[in-house]
């Protein structure tokens, strides 16, 4: 199980998005090659995208995930979210 992801999701659901982002950001920088990085990076991008000021950071993070994890199982979800944030069709 991915404890970081579970804790970040719980924090976000409790209305503590800033705490969730701090946790995820620390994880992303401390564990750049960990197997759960795409899942946690996607969650961080989703949380960032909730505010207009975080939209650019979310796009940057998603582009980084695209470049690093071209064949990951979450790639389609990453692509959909990026298209949505860049003004394309909304994710389904």
Residue pairs with C-beta under 8 A, 6 or more apart in sequence:
2 36
2 39
2 40
4 23
4 24
4 27
4 36
4 40
5 36
5 39
5 40
5 43
7 20
7 23
8 20
8 21
8 23
8 24
8 40
8 43
8 44
8 47
9 20
9 43
11 17
11 19
11 20
11 23
12 20
12 43
12 47
17 47
17 50
20 43
20 47
21 44
21 47
21 48
24 40
24 41
24 43
24 44
24 47
25 44
27 34
27 40
28 37
28 40
28 41
28 44
31 37
37 68
37 69
38 65
38 69
38 72
38 74
38 78
39 74
41 61
41 62
41 64
41 65
42 62
42 65
42 74
42 77
42 78
42 81
44 58
44 61
45 58
45 61
45 62
45 65
45 78
45 81
46 58
46 81
47 54
48 54
48 55
48 57
48 58
48 61
49 55
49 58
49 81
49 85
55 85
58 81
58 85
59 82
59 85
59 86
62 78
62 81
62 82
62 85
63 82
65 72
65 74
65 78
66 75
66 78
66 79
66 82
69 75
69 78
72 78
77 91
80 91
80 92
81 91
83 89
83 91
84 90
84 91
